[in-house]
Amino acid sequence: MKINKIIYLLLAIFMLTFSACDPIVDEKHLENSTDVAGVELVATQSTPGGNKITLSMDTPGVTGYWDYGLDKALTNEVTFVYPIPGKATFTFIGTLGAEFFTKTIDVQINQLDTPLDQDWYDLVGTNTVAGKTWVFDGEQGSGRFWWFMSPNGSAESAMTAWWNAGDCCAPSDAKGKMHFDLNGAANYNHYETATATPKKGTFKLDIKNKQLTIFNSTMLGSAAGNKDGVYTIVSLEPNKMVLYLNNSETYGTGWTFVFVPQT
């Protein structure tokens, strides 16, 4: 009798132990509210073919952000002035609920009827399609500060020269030039010399963050380093542009570049 009671007790403990270890699972699966085809993207221009554009994502239950080339907008709707005539493609990146997606919308821009930020005109000229050519503000032996080592860490120290490299050891493209224009795209051309065949690329002018980025080509004076092509804009005026490199891979310091328009 005692043995039976002991067996029953062990069985009860065994059952309680395993029932306590069995979790209560309330599974909730994410579900898509629609499919990619059901996501409605709308582009509205303030005038027919104009360059002031409002992009909106109008599908309930979908969240995400716009990447419109000039910047990213962490909202479903954004209004901006676009500087490049021609067909532009803008991208919405979001989630349907259970999966992420990207979807694009094309906008045809026939006229720049809304003025651009002044920095665009300073960089590429008032005739944005024809563009503008920049050269160094000095040459080797001139005593001018146009390509020099500076402290790293902050653009505030960009004009503090540690070594005037341009006066003794100019880069190979010291007599070259670079051209920016907005003829259907943000076009950039680097010329090793005044008459060399250009190395074509593109550029991004980030006015908000004061950055100029070169893609698939090189800035004048790139012998100072900077493999990612990102430069801080110290100043940008119609007759002068000063760029700063925070950390030169070549020297481990800062570096400053001073340019003027080609005359």
Sequence and secondary structure as in RCSB ss.txt:
>XXXX:A:sequence
MKINKIIYLLLAIFMLTFSACDPIVDEKHLENSTDVAGVELVATQSTPGGNKITLSMDTPGVTGYWDYGLDKALT
NEVTFVYPIPGKATFTFIGTLGAEFFTKTIDVQINQLDTPLDQDWYDLVGTNTVAGKTWVFDGEQGSGRFWWFMS
PNGSAESAMTAWWNAGDCCAPSDAKGKMHFDLNGAANYNHYETATATPKKGTFKLDIKNKQLTIFNSTMLGSAAG
NKDGVYTIVSLEPNKMVLYLNNSETYGTGWTFVFVPQT
>XXXX:A:secstr
 HHHHHHHHHHHHHHHHHHHHS          SS GGG  EEEEESSTT SEEEEEE  TT EEEEE SS EESS
SEEEEE    EEEEEEEEEE SSSEEEEEEEEEE    S   HHHHHHH SSTTT EEEEES  TTS   SEEEE
 SS GGGTT  SB HHHHS  TTTT EEEEE SSS EEEEESSTTS  EEEEEEEETTTTEEEEESS  TTGGG 
 TT EEEEEEEETTEEEEEESS TTTSSEEEEEEEE  
